[in-house]
Amino acid sequence: MLSGIVAPDSRPPGGTVAEPTRRDLAAERRGKGATKPVRHGRLRPASEWPGILRVVATVVSVSLVVSVSLAAVVVWSFGLRIAKNAFEISGEQTLPNISVGEIDGGFNLLAVGVDNDPKQGNRYGKRGGTLNDVNILLHVAADHRSATAVSLPRDLVIPHPACTDPETGAVYAAMSAQPLNVAYGRGGMSCVVTTIEKLTGLNIPYAAQLSFDAVVKMTDAVGGVTVCLADPIKDKKADLDLPAGMQTISGRNALGFLRTRHGVGDGSDLARISVQQIYLSALVRQVKSADTLTNPAKLYALADAAASSVKLSTSLASPDTMVAIAKTLRTIDLSTMTFIQYPGSTGDKRYPGKVVPNVAAATQLFAAIEADRPVKASSIGRGSEESTPTQAPTDAATESPSPTGTPTTKPTHTQTPAPTETPTPTDTPAPTATSETISNSFGQTADQQTCARGYLK
């Protein structure tokens, strides 16, 4: 386009040219006059930018308000869903204080996996009642520098106290020498908490109940969990068929891995616990990684899975309390987070197939926990072995594996744990307290690399 074209003169009625006013001259200087040449590609006059910035600021402000409102709605909805399924714990539990978003001092939390849930129907087989098959008592030390997760075998033969079901009012008399997993049928989660409090001597103010669906959903929410298999793991009863090697498991494979008994170690309940410790340590490493903590989609998926399939005690069922506990756990170093089995053994002819407590070792364990001393196991579990994985994880385990699939290369094994990185002066210093080794105990720390062993035929 030519640049010399000038707009026609503006003439008033009568044909004479009007004298320009001050306004006309000022407008012409600002580039707004009717007689000013038309030009293209001009910058916006500086006087217009404040107005534009106000519009942009308004849009940003509205967006922030909407985002904050949506977050508030999500938290509110999450709180409602959690509160709707909350349960009462009978007894006189002492609740810790919460200040500056964290728990003051130490605390205990009991996580219980049950084998039956009305929502899951018969997807995992028909069940006449409900058993507390997975019982993990988490203790966080008062200085928040160490934590101990005690797995109590479902077949642990112990005395049971009298229980009252808070929902029905039914009263159950005390009894002796019965497996731990019958506690749920004698009064729900309230009775499970009371039974484990009597057994350990610890106050348990918080409790969570997880179903099979909860395991599936929460594993999927973090994108699967990578575990090491020293041998192929096959167990028809757990619907599990996995090749050896590093496997990223999710969905029903993750559930089967946690439930397998006849496919690992010596086929005992204690071998299953060691496999669960392998899974839990891998899960903790993954959840504490930047990939999860900085991923809003994964965090929301975890919260959504928890809200839809996890039931919490009323003492725990508030976003503030859950956030405080999460913030407290986030600061604990993986090397001072110990997974340990309640001391006990099988083989007692009086209780075939059951686990009999080792009273001396159990007394040592819970005395250390009560005194907030960090602990470690005397050896790794029956179904695991120390390993240094030398290959990347495969994706085969995220889907139902084919029985004819070619197993991946077996990982390299050694009796020495994988070396950790040498800390730099900027690293957070390790706790100064020395871990107390519990005699006749099995377990591992969260940073310890172990592999699941196949069933020893």
TAHU-V407560 format. One record per residue. N is the residue number from 0. RES is the residue in one small letter. PHI is phi in degrees with one decimal (* if undefined). Layout:
BEGIN
n->N res->RES phi->PHI
n->N res->RES phi->PHI
END
This chain:
BEGIN
n->0 res->m phi->*
n->1 res->l phi->-69.9
n->2 res->s phi->-95.8
n->3 res->g phi->-97.9
n->4 res->i phi->-73.2
n->5 res->v phi->-114.8
n->6 res->a phi->-67.6
n->7 res->p phi->-60.1
n->8 res->d phi->-67.4
n->9 res->s phi->-91.3
n->10 res->r phi->-120.0
n->11 res->p phi->-77.1
n->12 res->p phi->-56.4
n->13 res->g phi->111.8
n->14 res->g phi->88.5
n->15 res->t phi->-88.7
n->16 res->v phi->-82.7
n->17 res->a phi->-74.1
n->18 res->e phi->-69.2
n->19 res->p phi->-66.1
n->20 res->t phi->-89.2
n->21 res->r phi->-60.5
n->22 res->r phi->-65.0
n->23 res->d phi->-62.8
n->24 res->l phi->-63.5
n->25 res->a phi->-64.9
n->26 res->a phi->-64.8
n->27 res->e phi->-63.5
n->28 res->r phi->-64.2
n->29 res->r phi->-82.3
n->30 res->g phi->86.2
n->31 res->k phi->-106.6
n->32 res->g phi->-65.4
n->33 res->a phi->-67.6
n->34 res->t phi->-95.0
n->35 res->k phi->-75.2
n->36 res->p phi->-59.5
n->37 res->v phi->-80.0
n->38 res->r phi->-126.3
n->39 res->h phi->-112.6
n->40 res->g phi->77.0
n->41 res->r phi->-77.6
n->42 res->l phi->-70.3
n->43 res->r phi->-66.0
n->44 res->p phi->-57.4
n->45 res->a phi->-59.0
n->46 res->s phi->-67.7
n->47 res->e phi->-86.2
n->48 res->w phi->-62.0
n->49 res->p phi->-55.6
n->50 res->g phi->-66.1
n->51 res->i phi->-65.2
n->52 res->l phi->-61.9
n->53 res->r phi->-64.0
n->54 res->v phi->-64.7
n->55 res->v phi->-61.6
n->56 res->a phi->-60.6
n->57 res->t phi->-63.5
n->58 res->v phi->-62.8
n->59 res->v phi->-62.4
n->60 res->s phi->-61.3
n->61 res->v phi->-63.2
n->62 res->s phi->-62.1
n->63 res->l phi->-63.3
n->64 res->v phi->-62.0
n->65 res->v phi->-64.1
n->66 res->s phi->-62.7
n->67 res->v phi->-62.9
n->68 res->s phi->-64.9
n->69 res->l phi->-64.5
n->70 res->a phi->-60.9
n->71 res->a phi->-63.5
n->72 res->v phi->-64.5
n->73 res->v phi->-61.3
n->74 res->v phi->-62.9
n->75 res->w phi->-62.2
n->76 res->s phi->-64.0
n->77 res->f phi->-60.3
n->78 res->g phi->-61.6
n->79 res->l phi->-64.0
n->80 res->r phi->-66.5
n->81 res->i phi->-66.6
n->82 res->a phi->-63.0
n->83 res->k phi->-62.0
n->84 res->n phi->-102.8
n->85 res->a phi->-68.7
n->86 res->f phi->-127.7
n->87 res->e phi->-90.0
n->88 res->i phi->-109.3
n->89 res->s phi->-76.4
n->90 res->g phi->111.3
n->91 res->e phi->-121.1
n->92 res->q phi->-68.7
n->93 res->t phi->-97.0
n->94 res->l phi->-88.0
n->95 res->p phi->-68.6
n->96 res->n phi->-84.1
n->97 res->i phi->-117.7
n->98 res->s phi->-140.3
n->99 res->v phi->51.6
n->100 res->g phi->76.3
n->101 res->e phi->-131.2
n->102 res->i phi->-74.0
n->103 res->d phi->-82.4
n->104 res->g phi->77.6
n->105 res->g phi->-87.1
n->106 res->f phi->-160.2
n->107 res->n phi->-124.0
n->108 res->l phi->-134.7
n->109 res->l phi->-103.8
n->110 res->a phi->-106.4
n->111 res->v phi->-124.9
n->112 res->g phi->-98.7
n->113 res->v phi->-103.8
n->114 res->d phi->-94.7
n->115 res->n phi->-145.4
n->116 res->d phi->-153.0
n->117 res->p phi->-54.8
n->118 res->k phi->-69.5
n->119 res->q phi->-88.7
n->120 res->g phi->59.9
n->121 res->n phi->-107.1
n->122 res->r phi->-61.2
n->123 res->y phi->-113.1
n->124 res->g phi->100.5
n->125 res->k phi->-79.0
n->126 res->r phi->-137.7
n->127 res->g phi->-80.2
n->128 res->g phi->-138.8
n->129 res->t phi->-125.4
n->130 res->l phi->-116.3
n->131 res->n phi->-88.3
n->132 res->d phi->-82.5
n->133 res->v phi->-121.6
n->134 res->n phi->-133.0
n->135 res->i phi->-124.3
n->136 res->l phi->-101.4
n->137 res->l phi->-98.2
n->138 res->h phi->-115.9
n->139 res->v phi->-107.6
n->140 res->a phi->-67.3
n->141 res->a phi->-61.9
n->142 res->d phi->-86.7
n->143 res->h phi->58.9
n->144 res->r phi->-109.2
n->145 res->s phi->-152.1
n->146 res->a phi->-146.6
n->147 res->t phi->-130.0
n->148 res->a phi->-110.0
n->149 res->v phi->-96.7
n->150 res->s phi->-90.4
n->151 res->l phi->-99.0
n->152 res->p phi->-56.6
n->153 res->r phi->-64.7
n->154 res->d phi->-94.2
n->155 res->l phi->-67.0
n->156 res->v phi->-85.1
n->157 res->i phi->-142.8
n->158 res->p phi->-76.7
n->159 res->h phi->-114.1
n->160 res->p phi->-78.5
n->161 res->a phi->-65.1
n->162 res->c phi->-134.1
n->163 res->t phi->-122.4
n->164 res->d phi->-70.8
n->165 res->p phi->-66.5
n->166 res->e phi->-87.9
n->167 res->t phi->-103.6
n->168 res->g phi->81.4
n->169 res->a phi->-65.7
n->170 res->v phi->-110.4
n->171 res->y phi->-117.6
n->172 res->a phi->-73.1
n->173 res->a phi->-65.5
n->174 res->m phi->-149.3
n->175 res->s phi->-120.4
n->176 res->a phi->50.9
n->177 res->q phi->-128.2
n->178 res->p phi->-62.9
n->179 res->l phi->-60.6
n->180 res->n phi->-74.3
n->181 res->v phi->-90.8
n->182 res->a phi->-62.8
n->183 res->y phi->-60.8
n->184 res->g phi->-71.2
n->185 res->r phi->-107.3
n->186 res->g phi->144.5
n->187 res->g phi->68.2
n->188 res->m phi->-61.9
n->189 res->s phi->-59.2
n->190 res->c phi->-72.9
n->191 res->v phi->-61.7
n->192 res->v phi->-61.5
n->193 res->t phi->-60.9
n->194 res->t phi->-63.1
n->195 res->i phi->-74.7
n->196 res->e phi->-62.4
n->197 res->k phi->-65.7
n->198 res->l phi->-70.2
n->199 res->t phi->-96.7
n->200 res->g phi->78.8
n->201 res->l phi->-102.7
n->202 res->n phi->-80.5
n->203 res->i phi->-118.7
n->204 res->p phi->-84.3
n->205 res->y phi->-124.3
n->206 res->a phi->-148.8
n->207 res->a phi->-137.0
n->208 res->q phi->-115.0
n->209 res->l phi->-116.8
n->210 res->s phi->-100.2
n->211 res->f phi->-58.0
n->212 res->d phi->-60.8
n->213 res->a phi->-62.6
n->214 res->v phi->-61.5
n->215 res->v phi->-62.3
n->216 res->k phi->-66.5
n->217 res->m phi->-73.6
n->218 res->t phi->-68.0
n->219 res->d phi->-64.3
n->220 res->a phi->-62.3
n->221 res->v phi->-94.4
n->222 res->g phi->83.1
n->223 res->g phi->90.2
n->224 res->v phi->-123.9
n->225 res->t phi->-89.8
n->226 res->v phi->-124.6
n->227 res->c phi->-105.9
n->228 res->l phi->-116.3
n->229 res->a phi->-70.5
n->230 res->d phi->-138.7
n->231 res->p phi->-60.4
n->232 res->i phi->-112.8
n->233 res->k phi->-128.5
n->234 res->d phi->-154.9
n->235 res->k phi->-62.4
n->236 res->k phi->-65.9
n->237 res->a phi->-98.7
n->238 res->d phi->54.8
n->239 res->l phi->-130.2
n->240 res->d phi->-151.1
n->241 res->l phi->-120.0
n->242 res->p phi->-76.9
n->243 res->a phi->-70.4
n->244 res->g phi->116.1
n->245 res->m phi->-80.3
n->246 res->q phi->-126.4
n->247 res->t phi->-95.5
n->248 res->i phi->-104.7
n->249 res->s phi->-152.4
n->250 res->g phi->55.7
n->251 res->r phi->-67.7
n->252 res->n phi->-65.8
n->253 res->a phi->-64.2
n->254 res->l phi->-63.3
n->255 res->g phi->-62.4
n->256 res->f phi->-63.7
n->257 res->l phi->-73.5
n->258 res->r phi->-91.1
n->259 res->t phi->-61.4
n->260 res->r phi->-128.7
n->261 res->h phi->-80.2
n->262 res->g phi->-103.1
n->263 res->v phi->-135.6
n->264 res->g phi->52.1
n->265 res->d phi->-96.1
n->266 res->g phi->77.6
n->267 res->s phi->-98.2
n->268 res->d phi->-63.7
n->269 res->l phi->-71.2
n->270 res->a phi->-66.0
n->271 res->r phi->-61.7
n->272 res->i phi->-61.8
n->273 res->s phi->-65.2
n->274 res->v phi->-67.9
n->275 res->q phi->-62.8
n->276 res->q phi->-68.0
n->277 res->i phi->-60.4
n->278 res->y phi->-64.0
n->279 res->l phi->-65.2
n->280 res->s phi->-64.6
n->281 res->a phi->-66.3
n->282 res->l phi->-65.0
n->283 res->v phi->-61.7
n->284 res->r phi->-60.2
n->285 res->q phi->-73.5
n->286 res->v phi->-65.3
n->287 res->k phi->-81.4
n->288 res->s phi->-74.5
n->289 res->a phi->-62.7
n->290 res->d phi->-61.7
n->291 res->t phi->-94.4
n->292 res->l phi->-65.0
n->293 res->t phi->-104.8
n->294 res->n phi->-108.7
n->295 res->p phi->-57.6
n->296 res->a phi->-63.3
n->297 res->k phi->-68.7
n->298 res->l phi->-63.4
n->299 res->y phi->-66.4
n->300 res->a phi->-62.6
n->301 res->l phi->-62.8
n->302 res->a phi->-63.1
n->303 res->d phi->-66.4
n->304 res->a phi->-64.2
n->305 res->a phi->-64.3
n->306 res->a phi->-65.6
n->307 res->s phi->-92.5
n->308 res->s phi->-138.9
n->309 res->v phi->-118.0
n->310 res->k phi->-106.3
n->311 res->l phi->-119.4
n->312 res->s phi->-66.3
n->313 res->t phi->-60.1
n->314 res->s phi->-69.4
n->315 res->l phi->-106.1
n->316 res->a phi->-80.3
n->317 res->s phi->-143.6
n->318 res->p phi->-55.1
n->319 res->d phi->-61.2
n->320 res->t phi->-66.8
n->321 res->m phi->-64.8
n->322 res->v phi->-65.1
n->323 res->a phi->-62.4
n->324 res->i phi->-66.5
n->325 res->a phi->-61.6
n->326 res->k phi->-64.5
n->327 res->t phi->-66.6
n->328 res->l phi->-66.8
n->329 res->r phi->-62.5
n->330 res->t phi->-85.3
n->331 res->i phi->-81.7
n->332 res->d phi->-69.9
n->333 res->l phi->-60.9
n->334 res->s phi->-72.6
n->335 res->t phi->-111.2
n->336 res->m phi->-106.8
n->337 res->t phi->-109.1
n->338 res->f phi->-105.3
n->339 res->i phi->-139.0
n->340 res->q phi->-86.7
n->341 res->y phi->-56.0
n->342 res->p phi->-58.9
n->343 res->g phi->-177.6
n->344 res->s phi->-147.9
n->345 res->t phi->-103.6
n->346 res->g phi->103.3
n->347 res->d phi->-71.8
n->348 res->k phi->-64.0
n->349 res->r phi->-71.4
n->350 res->y phi->-132.8
n->351 res->p phi->-60.4
n->352 res->g phi->79.0
n->353 res->k phi->-104.8
n->354 res->v phi->-110.7
n->355 res->v phi->-101.7
n->356 res->p phi->-62.6
n->357 res->n phi->-95.6
n->358 res->v phi->-61.1
n->359 res->a phi->-63.6
n->360 res->a phi->-67.7
n->361 res->a phi->-64.9
n->362 res->t phi->-62.7
n->363 res->q phi->-62.6
n->364 res->l phi->-61.1
n->365 res->f phi->-79.3
n->366 res->a phi->-68.7
n->367 res->a phi->-66.0
n->368 res->i phi->-64.5
n->369 res->e phi->-61.0
n->370 res->a phi->-89.6
n->371 res->d phi->64.1
n->372 res->r phi->-89.7
n->373 res->p phi->-63.9
n->374 res->v phi->-125.8
n->375 res->k phi->-145.0
n->376 res->a phi->-79.5
n->377 res->s phi->-78.8
n->378 res->s phi->-160.0
n->379 res->i phi->-76.4
n->380 res->g phi->-70.7
n->381 res->r phi->-66.7
n->382 res->g phi->-103.4
n->383 res->s phi->-138.6
n->384 res->e phi->-149.2
n->385 res->e phi->-70.8
n->386 res->s phi->-155.2
n->387 res->t phi->-117.1
n->388 res->p phi->-61.1
n->389 res->t phi->-119.6
n->390 res->q phi->-143.1
n->391 res->a phi->-77.2
n->392 res->p phi->-66.9
n->393 res->t phi->-99.1
n->394 res->d phi->-99.5
n->395 res->a phi->-60.2
n->396 res->a phi->-77.2
n->397 res->t phi->-77.4
n->398 res->e phi->-116.8
n->399 res->s phi->-66.5
n->400 res->p phi->-71.0
n->401 res->s phi->-82.5
n->402 res->p phi->-59.2
n->403 res->t phi->-95.7
n->404 res->g phi->-63.8
n->405 res->t phi->-79.2
n->406 res->p phi->-62.8
n->407 res->t phi->-76.8
n->408 res->t phi->-59.4
n->409 res->k phi->-69.9
n->410 res->p phi->-68.1
n->411 res->t phi->-77.2
n->412 res->h phi->-111.1
n->413 res->t phi->-153.7
n->414 res->q phi->-85.2
n->415 res->t phi->-104.5
n->416 res->p phi->-61.1
n->417 res->a phi->-59.5
n->418 res->p phi->-66.3
n->419 res->t phi->-96.9
n->420 res->e phi->-67.0
n->421 res->t phi->-70.9
n->422 res->p phi->-67.6
n->423 res->t phi->-97.7
n->424 res->p phi->-57.8
n->425 res->t phi->-87.3
n->426 res->d phi->-69.6
n->427 res->t phi->-67.1
n->428 res->p phi->-64.7
n->429 res->a phi->-71.1
n->430 res->p phi->-57.1
n->431 res->t phi->-82.9
n->432 res->a phi->-66.0
n->433 res->t phi->-86.5
n->434 res->s phi->-69.2
n->435 res->e phi->-93.1
n->436 res->t phi->-79.9
n->437 res->i phi->-88.4
n->438 res->s phi->-66.4
n->439 res->n phi->51.8
n->440 res->s phi->-126.5
n->441 res->f phi->-125.3
n->442 res->g phi->164.3
n->443 res->q phi->-164.0
n->444 res->t phi->-91.7
n->445 res->a phi->-68.0
n->446 res->d phi->-93.8
n->447 res->q phi->-83.8
n->448 res->q phi->-89.0
n->449 res->t phi->-132.5
n->450 res->c phi->-122.0
n->451 res->a phi->-80.3
n->452 res->r phi->-94.3
n->453 res->g phi->-70.7
n->454 res->y phi->-61.9
n->455 res->l phi->-86.2
n->456 res->k phi->-78.3
END
